[in-house]
Amino acid sequence: MAEAERIIGTPQIGDGAEPQAEPDAPKGHRRIVALLVVALLAYLLDLGSKMLVVAKLEHQPPIEIIGDVLRFEAVRNPGAAFGFGEAFTIIFTCIAAGVIVVIVRLARKLYSLPWAIALGLLLGGALGNLTDRIFRSPGVFRGAVVDFIAPTHFAVFNLADSAIVCGGILIVLLSFKGLDPDGTVHKD
């Protein structure tokens, strides 16, 4: 009877087993590293592609990739998607900075690898576009983002935008599955 009342995972009294100490390493450490690796990869791919576009494609005719469906065309965008809000560049800069702050704060409670990947994509994309807003002309916090992926009948975008959208979609899917950033699963 005493065996059934014992809490699973605890040693029996008198069986000679010593309780095992929990490791001191934080459970979420690997998740933060994953977030940072994904963010760095997304950021470097975006930065490298924009440097290449500015050096080789700006002031050149568009390059047809898939017939009339997709082309590469260098565009400087001071606004948001579809060119909206060109007068609000500083607002978009503040929003990107805010997203970065929220992700950094959330990272302290991050125990889920899928969430680390999603937040890493968001962080890398936000840093990529924020870099343009800070360092590109016409000036600090007013810089135009370099866009170059131009599907027909759609907005011209870049790899940072792609990372942000993919990260956002992954967050929605994780939320629908009930997986929280701290690794818990809820059935709501």
Phi, psi and chi 1 to 4 in degrees:
 res  aa     phi    psi   chi1   chi2   chi3   chi4
   1 MET       -  -38.6 -170.0   68.0   96.3      -
   2 ALA   -62.1  -33.0      -      -      -      -
   3 GLU   -61.9  -40.5  179.3   67.5   28.3      -
   4 ALA   -70.7  -27.4      -      -      -      -
   5 GLU   -84.5  -13.0  -65.5  178.0   47.6      -
   6 ARG   -67.4  139.4 -176.4  172.6   64.0   89.7
   7 ILE   -72.6  132.3  -62.8  173.8      -      -
   8 ILE   -58.9  133.7  -63.2  173.0      -      -
   9 GLY    92.7   -6.7      -      -      -      -
  10 THR   -99.3  146.5   59.3      -      -      -
  11 PRO   -72.9  151.4   24.3  -31.1      -      -
  12 GLN   -74.4  145.5  -77.7 -176.9  -30.0      -
  13 ILE   -69.6  127.9  -62.5  174.3      -      -
  14 GLY    89.5    0.8      -      -      -      -
  15 ASP   -88.8    0.6   69.4   -1.2      -      -
  16 GLY    83.9   -5.7      -      -      -      -
  17 ALA   -80.5  135.1      -      -      -      -
  18 GLU   -93.3  141.5  -67.9  -69.0  -37.1      -
  19 PRO   -62.1  136.9  -11.2   18.1      -      -
  20 GLN   -84.7  133.8  -64.4  -65.9  -39.7      -
  21 ALA   -76.4  143.3      -      -      -      -
  22 GLU   -70.0  143.2  -70.7  -69.8  -37.7      -
  23 PRO   -65.2  146.7   11.9  -17.6      -      -
  24 ASP   -77.0  -17.1  -68.7  -26.7      -      -
  25 ALA   -65.9  134.1      -      -      -      -
  26 PRO   -65.6  141.0   19.4  -26.4      -      -
  27 LYS   -62.3  -33.3 -177.9 -180.0  174.5 -173.3
  28 GLY   -87.5   -1.4      -      -      -      -
  29 HIS   -55.6  -47.4  178.4   68.7      -      -
  30 ARG   -63.2  -30.5  -76.2 -178.8 -127.1  151.6
  31 ARG   -71.2  -36.6  -54.6  -47.2 -178.3 -127.8
  32 ILE   -67.7  -39.5  -67.2  171.4      -      -
  33 VAL   -62.4  -42.6  169.4      -      -      -
  34 ALA   -61.5  -44.4      -      -      -      -
  35 LEU   -56.9  -47.6 -179.7  147.2      -      -
  36 LEU   -67.2  -38.3  -66.7  175.2      -      -
  37 VAL   -65.4  -46.1  167.1      -      -      -
  38 VAL   -63.2  -44.1  170.0      -      -      -
  39 ALA   -61.6  -44.5      -      -      -      -
  40 LEU   -64.5  -42.6 -177.1   63.5      -      -
  41 LEU   -62.6  -47.9 -176.8   62.1      -      -
  42 ALA   -61.5  -42.6      -      -      -      -
  43 TYR   -64.4  -47.4  177.2   71.6      -      -
  44 LEU   -66.6  -38.9  -68.6  176.1      -      -
  45 LEU   -62.8  -42.9  -74.7  171.9      -      -
  46 ASP   -64.8  -49.3  177.8   64.9      -      -
  47 LEU   -60.9  -45.6 -174.5   63.7      -      -
  48 GLY   -63.0  -42.3      -      -      -      -
  49 SER   -66.2  -38.7   66.5      -      -      -
  50 LYS   -67.9  -38.5  -71.1  174.7 -179.6  174.7
  51 MET   -62.6  -41.5  -69.7  170.7   63.3      -
  52 LEU   -64.9  -43.3 -171.9   62.8      -      -
  53 VAL   -63.3  -45.8  164.6      -      -      -
  54 VAL   -63.2  -40.6  168.9      -      -      -
  55 ALA   -73.7  -38.7      -      -      -      -
  56 LYS  -110.9  -23.4  -57.6  -70.8 -175.2 -174.9
  57 LEU  -113.1  -25.1 -167.8   57.7      -      -
  58 GLU   -64.9  138.4 -157.9  163.7   47.5      -
  59 HIS    65.4   22.7  -51.4  -62.9      -      -
  60 GLN  -121.4  159.2  -59.3  -64.6  -37.5      -
  61 PRO   -66.7  153.0   16.1  -23.0      -      -
  62 PRO   -59.4  152.9  -18.5   28.2      -      -
  63 ILE  -104.2  121.4  -61.8  172.4      -      -
  64 GLU   -74.5  123.3  -58.1  -90.0  -28.9      -
  65 ILE   -99.1  -52.8  -57.1  -60.1      -      -
  66 ILE  -128.6   82.9  -56.1  173.7      -      -
  67 GLY    48.8 -130.6      -      -      -      -
  68 ASP   -87.6   -0.9  -67.4  -21.8      -      -
  69 VAL   -83.5  -39.6  177.7      -      -      -
  70 LEU  -144.3  134.6  179.4   66.7      -      -
  71 ARG  -141.9  161.1   67.7 -174.5 -172.7  -74.7
  72 PHE  -101.5  125.5  -72.5  162.3      -      -
  73 GLU  -145.7  121.4  176.7 -179.3    5.6      -
  74 ALA   -72.1  123.5      -      -      -      -
  75 VAL  -135.9  135.2  174.6      -      -      -
  76 ARG   -97.7  121.2  -62.8  -74.1 -178.5  120.9
  77 ASN  -117.1  108.5 -178.1    3.3      -      -
  78 PRO   -80.0  -12.6   27.6  -32.2      -      -
  79 GLY  -105.0 -150.8      -      -      -      -
  80 ALA  -101.4 -163.4      -      -      -      -
  81 ALA   -55.9  144.4      -      -      -      -
  82 PHE    62.2   17.8  -60.6  100.1      -      -
  83 GLY    75.8   10.8      -      -      -      -
  84 PHE   -70.4  146.4  -68.3  124.4      -      -
  85 GLY    71.7   36.1      -      -      -      -
  86 GLU   -59.7  -26.4  -69.1 -177.7   10.2      -
  87 ALA   -83.1   -3.7      -      -      -      -
  88 PHE  -113.0   31.4  -59.9  104.0      -      -
  89 THR   -55.5  -41.5  -56.7      -      -      -
  90 ILE   -65.6  -31.6 -165.7  148.8      -      -
  91 ILE   -65.5  -44.0  -57.9  -64.0      -      -
  92 PHE   -64.8  -34.2  -62.0  129.0      -      -
  93 THR   -63.5  -44.9  -55.6      -      -      -
  94 CYS   -65.8  -38.2  -67.7      -      -      -
  95 ILE   -63.8  -45.3  -70.0  169.9      -      -
  96 ALA   -61.4  -42.6      -      -      -      -
  97 ALA   -63.4  -40.3      -      -      -      -
  98 GLY   -63.0  -41.6      -      -      -      -
  99 VAL   -60.5  -42.7  166.0      -      -      -
 100 ILE   -62.2  -43.9  -68.7  166.3      -      -
 101 VAL   -62.5  -44.4  168.7      -      -      -
 102 VAL   -62.3  -42.9  167.3      -      -      -
 103 ILE   -64.4  -42.2  -68.7  170.4      -      -
 104 VAL   -62.4  -41.6  168.0      -      -      -
 105 ARG   -66.9  -40.2  -71.1 -177.6   53.4   88.3
 106 LEU   -68.0  -28.7 -161.7   77.7      -      -
 107 ALA   -61.2  -26.3      -      -      -      -
 108 ARG   -64.8  -25.5  -65.1 -177.0  -57.5 -172.9
 109 LYS  -109.0   20.5  -59.7  176.1 -176.1  173.6
 110 LEU   -89.5  115.7 -172.2   61.1      -      -
 111 TYR  -124.1    2.6  -67.3   93.4      -      -
 112 SER  -110.5  124.5  165.7      -      -      -
 113 LEU   -64.1  -45.1 -178.3   59.2      -      -
 114 PRO   -59.4  -38.6  -24.7   33.6      -      -
 115 TRP   -67.3  -36.0  -89.3   93.3      -      -
 116 ALA   -62.5  -40.7      -      -      -      -
 117 ILE   -65.8  -47.0  -67.2  167.8      -      -
 118 ALA   -60.6  -47.7      -      -      -      -
 119 LEU   -69.1  -32.0  -67.4  173.8      -      -
 120 GLY   -63.9  -41.4      -      -      -      -
 121 LEU   -62.5  -45.1  -71.6  168.8      -      -
 122 LEU   -61.8  -44.6  -76.8  176.9      -      -
 123 LEU   -64.5  -46.7 -179.6   59.7      -      -
 124 GLY   -61.7  -42.8      -      -      -      -
 125 GLY   -66.3  -43.2      -      -      -      -
 126 ALA   -63.9  -41.3      -      -      -      -
 127 LEU   -64.5  -38.4  -75.5  170.0      -      -
 128 GLY   -61.4  -48.9      -      -      -      -
 129 ASN   -72.9  -33.3  -76.2  -21.1      -      -
 130 LEU   -64.9  -37.3 -175.9   61.3      -      -
 131 THR   -58.7  -44.0  -60.8      -      -      -
 132 ASP   -62.3  -45.0  -78.2    0.1      -      -
 133 ARG   -62.8  -31.4  -59.2  -99.0 -176.0 -134.3
 134 ILE   -86.4  -42.7  -67.4  173.1      -      -
 135 PHE  -104.1  -12.6  -64.7  108.8      -      -
 136 ARG   -93.6  160.0  -64.5 -153.1 -172.2  -90.0
 137 SER   -67.8  151.3   63.5      -      -      -
 138 PRO   -87.9   -7.1   29.2  -31.6      -      -
 139 GLY   170.7  174.8      -      -      -      -
 140 VAL   -58.8  130.5  176.5      -      -      -
 141 PHE    66.9    5.4  -60.6  118.7      -      -
 142 ARG  -127.5    7.4  -64.1 -177.4  -25.4 -133.5
 143 GLY   -65.1  148.2      -      -      -      -
 144 ALA   -89.1  137.5      -      -      -      -
 145 VAL   -77.5  140.1  172.8      -      -      -
 146 VAL   -85.6  116.5  174.2      -      -      -
 147 ASP  -113.0  151.1  -70.5  -28.2      -      -
 148 PHE  -152.6  -15.6   63.1   93.4      -      -
 149 ILE   -88.3  113.7  -57.0  168.5      -      -
 150 ALA  -122.5   86.1      -      -      -      -
 151 PRO   -72.1  150.5   -4.3   14.3      -      -
 152 THR   -63.9  136.8  -55.9      -      -      -
 153 HIS    61.2   33.7  -52.1  -60.6      -      -
 154 PHE  -148.0  168.7 -164.8   71.9      -      -
 155 ALA   -68.8  148.5      -      -      -      -
 156 VAL   -80.0  135.5 -178.9      -      -      -
 157 PHE  -140.4 -177.8   58.1   95.5      -      -
 158 ASN  -133.4 -176.7   56.5   43.5      -      -
 159 LEU   -69.5  -29.5  -65.2 -179.1      -      -
 160 ALA   -64.2  -43.9      -      -      -      -
 161 ASP   -61.0  -41.2  -61.3  -27.7      -      -
 162 SER   -62.3  -42.4  -62.0      -      -      -
 163 ALA   -63.1  -41.8      -      -      -      -
 164 ILE   -63.2  -45.5  -68.9  168.1      -      -
 165 VAL   -65.5  -44.9  168.5      -      -      -
 166 CYS   -63.1  -42.0  -69.7      -      -      -
 167 GLY   -62.2  -41.8      -      -      -      -
 168 GLY   -64.0  -43.2      -      -      -      -
 169 ILE   -62.8  -42.6  -69.9  169.8      -      -
 170 LEU   -62.9  -39.3 -174.8   53.2      -      -
 171 ILE   -63.2  -42.2  -74.1  171.6      -      -
 172 VAL   -61.9  -45.3  168.4      -      -      -
 173 LEU   -63.0  -42.7  -67.4  173.4      -      -
 174 LEU   -64.0  -38.2  -67.1  170.9      -      -
 175 SER   -65.2  -42.0  -63.7      -      -      -
 176 PHE   -64.5  -32.7  -83.4  128.3      -      -
 177 LYS   -77.9  -11.0  -70.4 -174.1   83.6  164.1
 178 GLY    86.3   14.1      -      -      -      -
 179 LEU   -90.8  123.4 -178.1   61.6      -      -
 180 ASP   -94.4  159.0  -70.1  -25.2      -      -
 181 PRO   -57.6  -27.0  -24.2   32.9      -      -
 182 ASP   -82.5    3.7   66.0   -0.3      -      -
 183 GLY    92.7   -7.4      -      -      -      -
 184 THR   -78.6  154.0   59.6      -      -      -
 185 VAL  -118.0  129.9  178.6      -      -      -
 186 HIS  -119.5  154.3   61.8  -72.8      -      -
 187 LYS  -103.6   19.9  -56.3  -73.0 -176.3 -164.6
 188 ASP   -65.7      -  -63.4   -3.6      -      -
